[in-house]
Amino acid sequence: MKTILFAVLILCAGTQLAYAYIGPGLGVGVIATVLGILGSIILAVFAVVWYPLKRLFKKTWRSRNAGDK
């Protein structure tokens, strides 16, 4: 167990920086992914909240208009 830990520490201590270019396409992809996830969460919350409220509004609207006839 100690040898595995020692080997991992040696490997981590010996790493160097990798100077790699990340193009603008990756940034646009990350932004699109984040906006897609946020949009789907907002739509899910809207669907869960709006449709029961819509039924309630229709029911109250029908009961109000039924008394007018």
C-alpha positions as a Markdown table, in Angstrom:
| # | Residue | x | y | z |
|---|---|---|---|---|
| 1 | Met | 0.0 | 0.0 | 0.0 |
| 2 | Lys | 2.8 | 2.4 | 0.8 |
| 3 | Thr | 4.6 | 1.6 | -2.4 |
| 4 | Ile | 1.4 | 2.5 | -4.4 |
| 5 | Leu | 1.0 | 5.8 | -2.6 |
| 6 | Phe | 4.7 | 6.6 | -3.1 |
| 7 | Ala | 4.4 | 5.8 | -6.8 |
| 8 | Val | 1.4 | 8.0 | -7.2 |
| 9 | Leu | 3.1 | 10.9 | -5.3 |
| 10 | Ile | 6.2 | 10.6 | -7.5 |
| 11 | Leu | 4.1 | 10.6 | -10.7 |
| 12 | Cys | 2.1 | 13.6 | -9.5 |
| 13 | Ala | 5.2 | 15.5 | -8.5 |
| 14 | Gly | 6.9 | 14.9 | -11.8 |
| 15 | Thr | 4.2 | 16.3 | -14.0 |
| 16 | Gln | 4.8 | 19.4 | -16.1 |
| 17 | Leu | 2.5 | 21.9 | -17.6 |
| 18 | Ala | 1.1 | 21.1 | -21.0 |
| 19 | Tyr | 1.0 | 24.2 | -23.1 |
| 20 | Ala | -2.0 | 23.3 | -25.3 |
| 21 | Tyr | -4.1 | 25.5 | -27.4 |
| 22 | Ile | -7.9 | 25.4 | -26.8 |
| 23 | Gly | -9.7 | 26.9 | -29.8 |
| 24 | Pro | -12.7 | 29.1 | -29.7 |
| 25 | Gly | -14.9 | 26.2 | -30.8 |
| 26 | Leu | -14.6 | 24.6 | -27.4 |
| 27 | Gly | -15.7 | 27.8 | -25.7 |
| 28 | Val | -18.7 | 28.1 | -27.9 |
| 29 | Gly | -19.6 | 24.5 | -27.3 |
| 30 | Val | -19.3 | 24.9 | -23.5 |
| 31 | Ile | -21.6 | 28.0 | -23.6 |
| 32 | Ala | -24.1 | 26.1 | -25.8 |
| 33 | Thr | -24.1 | 23.2 | -23.4 |
| 34 | Val | -24.6 | 25.3 | -20.3 |
| 35 | Leu | -27.4 | 27.3 | -22.0 |
| 36 | Gly | -29.0 | 24.1 | -23.1 |
| 37 | Ile | -29.0 | 22.6 | -19.6 |
| 38 | Leu | -30.3 | 25.8 | -18.0 |
| 39 | Gly | -33.0 | 26.1 | -20.7 |
| 40 | Ser | -34.2 | 22.5 | -20.1 |
| 41 | Ile | -34.3 | 23.1 | -16.3 |
| 42 | Ile | -36.3 | 26.3 | -16.8 |
| 43 | Leu | -38.7 | 24.6 | -19.2 |
| 44 | Ala | -39.1 | 21.7 | -16.8 |
| 45 | Val | -40.0 | 24.0 | -13.9 |
| 46 | Phe | -42.3 | 26.0 | -16.1 |
| 47 | Ala | -44.1 | 22.8 | -17.2 |
| 48 | Val | -44.5 | 21.5 | -13.6 |
| 49 | Val | -45.8 | 24.9 | -12.3 |
| 50 | Trp | -47.8 | 26.3 | -15.3 |
| 51 | Tyr | -50.0 | 23.4 | -16.3 |
| 52 | Pro | -51.6 | 22.9 | -12.9 |
| 53 | Leu | -52.1 | 26.7 | -12.6 |
| 54 | Lys | -53.6 | 26.7 | -16.1 |
| 55 | Arg | -56.2 | 24.1 | -15.0 |
| 56 | Leu | -57.0 | 26.1 | -11.9 |
| 57 | Phe | -57.5 | 29.3 | -14.0 |
| 58 | Lys | -59.8 | 27.5 | -16.4 |
| 59 | Lys | -61.8 | 26.0 | -13.6 |
| 60 | Thr | -62.3 | 29.4 | -11.9 |
| 61 | Trp | -62.9 | 31.1 | -15.2 |
| 62 | Arg | -65.7 | 28.6 | -16.1 |
| 63 | Ser | -67.3 | 29.0 | -12.7 |
| 64 | Arg | -67.3 | 32.8 | -13.0 |
| 65 | Asn | -68.8 | 32.7 | -16.5 |
| 66 | Ala | -71.3 | 30.0 | -15.7 |
| 67 | Gly | -73.0 | 32.4 | -13.2 |
| 68 | Asp | -73.4 | 35.1 | -15.9 |
| 69 | Lys | -75.7 | 32.9 | -18.1 |
